[in-house]
Amino acid sequence: MSAPARQAVATAAALRPARARQAERRRRTARALVVALVFGAVAAGCAPTPTASGQAAAASAAHRTAPPARIVSLVPSVTEMLFAIGAGPRVVGVSRYDAFPPEVERLPRVGALVDPDTERIFSLRPDLVVLYGSQTEELARFTAAGIRTFNYRHAGVDGVLQTLLEVGDVTGLAGEAARIVQEIRVHNEAVRRRVAGLPRPRTMLVIDRQPGTLQGLYASGGRGFLHDMLEVAGGVNVFADVSRESVQPSHEALLTAAPDVVIEISAEAREPRQMEHDRQLWQVLGTIPAVRNQRLLYLSGQHLVVPGPRLTLGIDALARALHPDAFAAP
């Protein structure tokens, strides 16, 4: 072997551990994103919901106040909403987990749900801070400092659209927000019509589990945007009767639920080798129809776990996975 070839082999070998570490960091970051957006938002959803009169008063106050010029968002879904309606240039800080649109990559990071960097946020001189509903201490702190806050609450698809409208009101871009909401509604209705009359497979939507095992498995319950997306896409949630955003079923509960399809979602793409390994894990539950009939599906992308304007992409992905023939080219 020539000296240059030996050098190339040595360099590649030296790079393998670094690449493996980078890949593992990406996997941990993607898993943390799902936990923050799905499980963390559950806590936010437990915050008290304003009464109709309280919402009306808040909307009225927003109209009397000048639109914010410097916005910090700790909620990736709201960050996406801000950029979608044209308020992106006003965003001066985002959470650790924000990744879309690409413009957020150049913005300062200010922590996340459980560890917001309030000092860093203050240093950015915002006149609006977007917080989860469960961040009551931070809400009180910014309010005491005279900084307006937008209190985000986790919800189903209709709640996502309502939040988009509220973001439009707060930013003075109500017209653009209303236009996007209408487009999403039209899109979702078109998907419903396309899958209407087709068999609706009983589906388990897996949100998270311990890597390399079926332990610590979380699936979508009968509330929240994931459940709603699955219903629009033409599936029946096997845990629809569980009035929570997520459920942690035992193996016995999985056998009883007997889903026809299992869809595992993740923020980051799995390699084909990883998907094959994951399919082998399910063989211990071989009596489940989805396992027996090899309907174990893997979908990835932040549009599946971030309840923002791109949820139409997530609905499309689910619908195509459940009803491929309905979306096949003529």
Beta strands, then each sheet from edge to edge (+ up, - down):
strand 1: 71-73
strand 2: 91-94
strand 3: 128-132
strand 4: 148-152
strand 5: 202-208
strand 6: 218-220
strand 7: 236-237
strand 8: 246-247
strand 9: 261-266
strand 10: 296-300
sheet 1: 2+ 1+ 3+ 4+
sheet 2: 7+ 5+ 6- 8+
sheet 3: 7+ 5+ 9+ 10+
end
